[in-house]
Amino acid sequence: MDTFYYLIQNTLPVAIPLLLVALGGMFSERSGVINIALEGIMLFGAFFGCLFVYFVQSTPIDAQVILLLGMLVAAAAGFLYSLLLSLAAVTMKADQTITGTALNMLIPAAILLFSKMFFNSDGITTNKNFYIKEVPSLSQVPILGKLFFQNTYISVYIGILLLILSSIVFYKTKFGLRLRACGEHPQAADSVGINVYFMRYAGVSLSGILGGIGGFFYAVGVMNGNTNGHTGVAGFGFLALAVMIFGQWKPFKILLAALFFAFLRTVAYSVALIPFLDALNINQTYYKMLPYIATMVVLAFTSKKSRSPKAEGIPYDKGLR
């Protein structure tokens, strides 16, 4: 039973960055803009979030308050970086896939250069510990206490809150309805007075905010407060794209997909704690490949049923009706 608790406790901090970045991709693509740049946005947010932590870690501010402030810095960084995609894809009508790829290639090199110049290393290393051993009172609840309120991070609770807020915005507000309309039939949306350009900017900006937060939470919950120019975010941005597609561009399906991939990753790094897998004596490298292999297999079987937004990737032209 202890192994089960361990797996769940370590799955959630990995699932939350995937969830948030995939939700960001959902907002962008449902507005009609393909956001391949999620990997770069994640790294940009993680870098500035960790940079903030680096400068305030020696102050007497509580660790969880620093995490919340770092999250806001990462969100702002992700938002600013996503504006480059909006400018190119929405205003200048550039190819969205090429633009996103270029933005992904720019950031790792820039961060590596900056880190070498100012820190003489490949990235930023912080020594602030955001780990929560247990949440008072709630940690004593039978079963659920051990699963969700012991050996965890506050990022898990923030991620669930952002999931709920995203779902409400997406399904229960005029903004969400207009956003989806712009991704399905922008000409029809424009004909009833909806500013398609603004909605697409908004969708990409939301993806930047969530992607930046997801990148910072990855650095906190997976990389233990570090960000590195070489390793980046280990392909989590691209994995988040797969999670988004597997989740059919719907918030709670995206949550299930994120949990699935995060659980596989946690198992891959915990083979020694699982007697059945340990007894197979298989090289751990093969287990580490498992989440990515599972991604390809799942997408191969589900992609035929996937229904992406109709206007996704098509620059909007007011002259076409």
GIBEL-V237179 format. One record per residue. SS is DSSP state (H for helix, E for strand, C for the rest). NEAR is the number of other ideal C-beta (glycine too) atoms within 12 Angstrom. D_FIRST is the distance of its C-alpha to the first C-alpha in Angstrom with 2 decimals. Layout:
BEGIN
ss = <SS & SS>
near = <NEAR & NEAR>
d_first = <D_FIRST & D_FIRST>
END
This chain:
BEGIN
ss = <C & H & H & H & H & H & H & H & H & H & H & H & H & H & H & H & H & H & H & H & H & H & H & H & H & H & H & H & H & H & C & C & C & C & C & C & C & H & H & H & H & H & H & H & H & H & H & H & H & H & H & H & H & H & H & H & C & C & C & C & C & C & H & H & H & H & H & H & H & H & H & H & H & H & H & H & H & H & H & H & H & H & H & H & H & H & H & H & H & H & H & C & C & C & C & H & H & H & H & H & H & H & H & H & H & H & H & H & H & H & H & H & H & H & H & H & H & H & C & C & C & C & E & E & E & C & C & C & C & C & C & E & E & E & C & C & C & H & H & H & C & C & C & H & H & H & H & H & C & E & E & E & C & H & H & H & H & H & H & H & H & H & H & H & H & H & H & H & H & H & H & H & C & H & H & H & H & H & H & H & H & H & H & H & C & H & H & H & H & H & H & C & C & C & C & H & H & H & H & H & H & H & H & H & H & H & H & H & H & H & H & H & H & H & H & H & H & H & H & H & H & C & C & C & C & E & E & E & C & C & C & C & C & C & C & H & H & H & H & H & H & H & H & H & H & H & C & C & C & C & H & H & H & H & H & H & H & H & H & H & H & H & H & H & H & H & H & H & C & C & H & H & H & C & H & H & H & H & H & C & C & C & C & H & H & H & H & H & H & H & H & H & H & H & H & H & H & H & H & H & H & H & H & H & H & C & C & C & C & C & C & C & C & C & C & C & C & C & C & C & C>
near = <10 & 15 & 20 & 19 & 25 & 24 & 30 & 30 & 33 & 31 & 36 & 39 & 39 & 46 & 45 & 44 & 55 & 55 & 51 & 55 & 58 & 52 & 48 & 53 & 54 & 52 & 46 & 49 & 46 & 46 & 51 & 44 & 52 & 40 & 54 & 35 & 47 & 54 & 42 & 42 & 56 & 57 & 52 & 49 & 53 & 54 & 46 & 38 & 48 & 46 & 31 & 36 & 39 & 29 & 21 & 24 & 26 & 12 & 15 & 9 & 18 & 17 & 26 & 23 & 20 & 32 & 38 & 28 & 26 & 44 & 44 & 23 & 33 & 47 & 39 & 25 & 37 & 49 & 31 & 24 & 42 & 47 & 28 & 31 & 47 & 39 & 23 & 30 & 40 & 37 & 21 & 16 & 23 & 23 & 19 & 34 & 22 & 19 & 32 & 39 & 24 & 22 & 39 & 33 & 20 & 25 & 39 & 31 & 20 & 22 & 39 & 27 & 18 & 24 & 28 & 18 & 13 & 17 & 24 & 12 & 19 & 23 & 32 & 36 & 22 & 32 & 17 & 31 & 19 & 37 & 23 & 28 & 15 & 18 & 23 & 12 & 10 & 18 & 22 & 14 & 16 & 10 & 15 & 15 & 20 & 24 & 26 & 26 & 28 & 29 & 26 & 37 & 40 & 30 & 39 & 39 & 25 & 35 & 41 & 27 & 19 & 36 & 36 & 20 & 23 & 38 & 24 & 15 & 28 & 33 & 20 & 14 & 16 & 17 & 25 & 27 & 21 & 31 & 41 & 33 & 31 & 41 & 40 & 27 & 24 & 38 & 22 & 21 & 32 & 26 & 14 & 16 & 13 & 30 & 22 & 36 & 28 & 24 & 37 & 48 & 32 & 34 & 48 & 51 & 35 & 41 & 53 & 43 & 41 & 51 & 59 & 49 & 48 & 55 & 55 & 55 & 48 & 52 & 50 & 45 & 45 & 36 & 33 & 21 & 35 & 34 & 47 & 29 & 30 & 19 & 22 & 37 & 47 & 31 & 29 & 46 & 45 & 33 & 41 & 48 & 42 & 36 & 49 & 47 & 35 & 36 & 34 & 26 & 37 & 28 & 37 & 23 & 25 & 42 & 33 & 23 & 40 & 45 & 33 & 32 & 43 & 41 & 28 & 32 & 38 & 34 & 31 & 31 & 26 & 29 & 27 & 19 & 19 & 22 & 12 & 13 & 22 & 16 & 10 & 14 & 13 & 18 & 12 & 19 & 12 & 16 & 26 & 22 & 19 & 28 & 36 & 24 & 20 & 28 & 33 & 20 & 19 & 26 & 26 & 16 & 14 & 22 & 17 & 9 & 13 & 23 & 17 & 23 & 34 & 21 & 33 & 35 & 27 & 29 & 27 & 34 & 16 & 16 & 9 & 16 & 12>
d_first = <0.00 & 3.80 & 5.33 & 5.08 & 6.37 & 8.63 & 9.96 & 10.88 & 12.35 & 14.36 & 15.36 & 17.16 & 19.63 & 20.59 & 21.01 & 23.26 & 26.07 & 26.11 & 26.28 & 29.08 & 31.14 & 30.91 & 32.02 & 34.85 & 35.84 & 35.83 & 38.32 & 40.51 & 40.65 & 41.09 & 44.12 & 45.44 & 44.66 & 42.49 & 40.52 & 39.84 & 40.02 & 36.48 & 35.52 & 38.49 & 37.88 & 34.30 & 35.62 & 38.53 & 36.38 & 33.93 & 36.93 & 38.72 & 35.64 & 34.86 & 38.59 & 38.62 & 35.68 & 37.53 & 40.63 & 39.06 & 36.23 & 38.55 & 39.51 & 38.09 & 36.64 & 33.04 & 30.54 & 29.31 & 32.97 & 33.68 & 30.89 & 32.46 & 35.91 & 34.81 & 33.41 & 36.88 & 38.61 & 36.48 & 37.23 & 40.93 & 40.90 & 39.28 & 41.82 & 44.74 & 43.72 & 43.24 & 46.85 & 48.03 & 46.51 & 48.04 & 51.39 & 51.49 & 50.00 & 51.35 & 54.54 & 55.70 & 54.27 & 53.01 & 50.76 & 47.27 & 45.41 & 47.70 & 47.54 & 43.75 & 43.70 & 46.27 & 44.27 & 41.19 & 43.36 & 45.07 & 42.25 & 40.53 & 44.00 & 45.08 & 42.01 & 42.39 & 46.08 & 45.51 & 42.83 & 45.10 & 48.03 & 46.51 & 43.44 & 44.41 & 40.99 & 39.34 & 37.68 & 36.78 & 34.36 & 33.32 & 31.77 & 30.56 & 26.87 & 25.58 & 21.94 & 20.70 & 18.43 & 18.09 & 20.29 & 22.07 & 21.44 & 19.31 & 16.39 & 16.32 & 15.89 & 12.99 & 10.16 & 12.90 & 13.71 & 10.65 & 10.80 & 14.56 & 16.13 & 14.54 & 15.21 & 17.35 & 21.04 & 23.64 & 24.49 & 21.60 & 23.31 & 26.71 & 25.77 & 24.74 & 27.97 & 30.03 & 28.63 & 29.81 & 33.12 & 33.66 & 33.20 & 35.66 & 38.16 & 37.86 & 38.28 & 39.89 & 42.58 & 45.95 & 44.85 & 42.02 & 44.44 & 47.04 & 44.62 & 43.60 & 47.28 & 48.20 & 45.73 & 46.99 & 50.74 & 51.97 & 55.61 & 55.00 & 53.10 & 55.99 & 58.51 & 57.12 & 57.20 & 53.73 & 53.96 & 52.05 & 52.34 & 50.89 & 47.97 & 47.16 & 47.41 & 45.06 & 42.50 & 42.57 & 42.48 & 39.35 & 37.74 & 38.90 & 37.45 & 34.01 & 34.12 & 35.08 & 32.28 & 29.79 & 31.20 & 30.91 & 27.30 & 26.66 & 28.39 & 26.43 & 22.86 & 23.11 & 26.14 & 25.60 & 28.94 & 31.08 & 33.26 & 35.06 & 38.14 & 37.28 & 33.67 & 34.14 & 31.13 & 30.13 & 31.36 & 29.19 & 32.38 & 33.06 & 29.48 & 29.82 & 32.97 & 31.11 & 28.46 & 31.44 & 33.11 & 30.00 & 29.61 & 33.28 & 34.36 & 32.57 & 30.29 & 27.32 & 27.40 & 27.43 & 24.25 & 22.46 & 24.03 & 23.02 & 19.32 & 19.64 & 21.38 & 19.31 & 16.05 & 18.02 & 19.26 & 15.96 & 14.78 & 18.24 & 17.91 & 14.48 & 15.39 & 15.27 & 11.51 & 11.04 & 12.61 & 14.26 & 15.97 & 16.82 & 18.49 & 20.75 & 22.41 & 23.50 & 24.96 & 22.72 & 25.73 & 25.31 & 21.78 & 23.28 & 25.88 & 23.44 & 23.49 & 27.28 & 27.77 & 25.66 & 27.94 & 31.02 & 29.85 & 28.80 & 32.05 & 34.08 & 32.98 & 33.06 & 36.02 & 38.57 & 37.24 & 37.00 & 39.71 & 40.43 & 42.89 & 46.41 & 48.04 & 45.31 & 46.93 & 50.45 & 52.45 & 54.03 & 57.81 & 59.60 & 62.49 & 60.54 & 60.49>
END
